Amino acid sequence: MKQLLISVGREFGSGGHTVAEKLAEKFNIPLYDEQLITEIAEKMGLSEEVIEKYNERPKHKLMSSAIMGGNQSLEESIAKMQFDFLKNKAEKGESFVVVGRCSETVLKEYPALVSVFILADHECKTERVMEYFCISKEKAQALIEQKDKERKAYHNYYCTLKWGDSRLYDLCINSSRLGIDKTADFVEFYIKEKIKD
């Protein structure tokens, strides 16, 4: 199979991560998400817990601290290492699925890239988060709002076009319409059609 890079952006609770997992299985290629945390923790000599705390976060204007005598904050250093990791894998001709990490922008120069954004109706996201985390409706809605706010701030800090802007992606799809499995099937069909050329 020729190189295939699949970037999956997602709203919190939309099932985007599950869709990404299914796509990795369908195309038999690696999925990069939490794995990036482990890799970067090892390189920086920091615990995964510390890396996770600053993962997919924009630079905090007041509280960020420069590291190793430089001007980059820990958030920026982690982001740069993730971006470099993805570019390095792509440069080597490897195929993979990546969740978030501004990957639709970071990898846009590679012809093998197919970028997807998964969204969902508010009610569906709420139910999914309630079930997954075993929390109340109110807590689920607050968590969705918090996580999407963080993702938007992170993306918009590093990218010109805004998070969720349809112009950034090859395909934007509402997982509430078809359900997670059929959404993954539809995206698989789209990708196969796109890479035929």
C-alpha positions in Angstrom: 0.0 0.0 0.0 1.3 3.5 -0.8 1.7 6.0 2.0 -1.5 7.0 3.8 -1.7 9.7 6.5 -5.1 10.1 8.2 -5.6 13.1 10.5 -8.7 13.0 12.7 -9.8 16.2 14.4 -12.7 15.8 16.8 -15.1 17.4 19.2 -15.0 16.0 22.7 -17.6 13.2 23.0 -18.1 12.9 19.2 -16.5 9.4 19.1 -13.7 10.8 16.9 -11.1 8.8 18.8 -13.1 5.6 18.3 -13.4 6.4 14.6 -9.7 6.9 14.4 -9.1 3.5 16.1 -11.4 1.8 13.6 -9.7 3.5 10.7 -6.3 2.3 12.0 -7.7 -1.2 12.1 -9.3 -1.0 8.7 -6.1 0.2 7.0 -3.8 -1.8 9.2 -1.7 1.2 10.2 -0.5 2.6 13.6 -2.6 5.0 15.6 -0.8 7.9 17.3 -2.4 9.6 20.2 -1.5 8.5 23.7 1.6 6.8 22.2 3.0 10.3 21.5 2.9 11.0 25.2 5.1 8.0 26.0 7.6 8.8 23.3 8.0 12.4 24.3 8.1 11.6 28.0 11.1 9.3 27.3 12.9 11.9 25.2 12.4 14.7 27.7 13.1 12.6 30.8 9.7 13.6 32.3 6.9 11.5 33.6 3.9 10.7 31.4 1.7 12.5 34.0 3.6 15.7 33.6 3.6 15.5 29.8 -0.2 14.7 29.8 -0.8 17.8 31.9 0.6 20.0 29.2 -0.4 18.0 26.2 -2.6 19.7 23.6 -2.5 22.9 25.6 -1.6 26.4 24.4 1.1 28.4 26.1 -0.2 29.8 29.3 0.7 33.5 29.1 1.2 34.1 32.8 2.3 30.8 34.2 4.4 29.3 31.5 8.0 28.7 32.4 10.9 28.7 29.9 12.9 25.4 29.9 16.6 24.7 29.4 17.3 28.5 29.2 15.2 29.0 26.1 12.1 31.0 25.4 9.8 28.0 24.8 7.3 27.0 27.5 6.9 23.4 28.4 3.6 23.4 26.4 5.4 24.7 23.3 8.2 22.2 23.7 5.8 19.3 23.9 3.8 20.6 20.9 6.9 21.0 18.8 8.2 17.5 19.7 4.8 16.1 18.7 4.8 18.0 15.4 8.4 16.9 14.7 7.6 13.3 15.5 4.7 13.3 13.0 6.7 15.0 10.3 9.6 12.6 10.8 7.3 9.6 10.5 5.7 11.1 7.4 9.1 12.0 5.9 10.2 8.4 6.2 7.2 7.3 4.1 5.3 5.7 7.0 1.5 5.4 7.1 -0.5 6.2 10.3 -3.6 7.7 11.8 -3.2 10.6 14.2 -5.7 12.1 16.5 -5.6 15.9 17.0 -2.2 17.6 17.4 -3.0 20.1 14.7 -2.1 17.2 12.3 -4.2 18.5 9.4 -2.0 21.6 9.4 1.3 20.0 10.4 1.1 17.4 7.7 -0.6 19.4 5.0 2.5 19.4 2.7 2.3 15.6 2.3 0.1 14.4 -0.6 -0.7 11.2 1.3 -2.7 13.2 3.9 -6.5 12.8 4.3 -7.9 15.0 7.0 -11.2 14.4 8.7 -13.1 16.3 11.4 -15.7 14.4 13.5 -18.4 16.4 15.2 -21.7 15.4 16.8 -25.0 16.7 18.1 -24.8 18.1 21.7 -27.3 15.6 23.0 -25.3 12.6 21.6 -22.0 14.0 22.9 -23.6 14.4 26.4 -25.0 10.9 26.5 -21.7 9.4 25.3 -19.6 11.3 27.9 -22.1 10.5 30.7 -21.9 6.8 29.8 -18.1 6.7 29.3 -17.2 8.6 32.5 -20.2 7.5 34.6 -21.0 11.1 35.4 -24.2 13.3 35.6 -25.6 15.2 32.7 -24.4 18.5 34.2 -20.9 17.2 34.7 -20.8 15.8 31.2 -21.9 19.1 29.6 -19.3 21.0 31.7 -16.6 18.5 30.7 -17.5 18.8 27.0 -17.4 22.6 27.1 -14.0 22.6 29.0 -12.3 20.0 26.7 -13.5 21.7 23.5 -12.4 25.1 24.8 -9.0 23.6 25.5 -8.7 21.9 22.1 -9.8 25.1 20.3 -7.3 27.3 22.2 -4.5 24.8 21.5 -5.3 24.5 17.8 -5.8 28.2 17.3 -2.5 29.0 19.0 -0.5 27.0 16.5 -2.6 27.2 13.3 -3.9 30.1 11.1 -7.3 28.6 10.3 -9.5 28.0 13.3 -10.3 24.6 14.9 -13.3 23.0 13.2 -13.2 25.3 10.2 -14.3 23.1 7.3 -11.7 24.6 5.0 -9.0 22.8 7.0 -10.4 19.3 6.3 -11.1 17.0 3.4 -14.2 15.8 5.2 -16.3 17.0 8.1 -18.9 14.5 9.3 -21.5 14.4 12.1 -21.3 11.0 13.8 -24.8 11.4 15.3 -26.3 10.8 11.9 -24.9 7.4 11.1 -23.5 6.2 14.5 -19.9 5.5 15.2 -19.5 2.3 13.2 -21.2 3.5 10.0 -19.3 6.9 10.3 -16.1 4.9 10.3 -17.3 2.9 7.3 -18.2 6.1 5.5 -14.8 7.7 6.2 -13.1 4.5 5.1 -15.1 4.6 1.8 -14.2 8.3 1.3 -10.5 7.7 1.9 -10.4 4.7 -0.5 -12.0 6.8 -3.2 -9.7 9.7 -2.5 -6.5 7.7 -2.7 -7.5 5.9 -5.9 -5.8 8.5 -8.0 
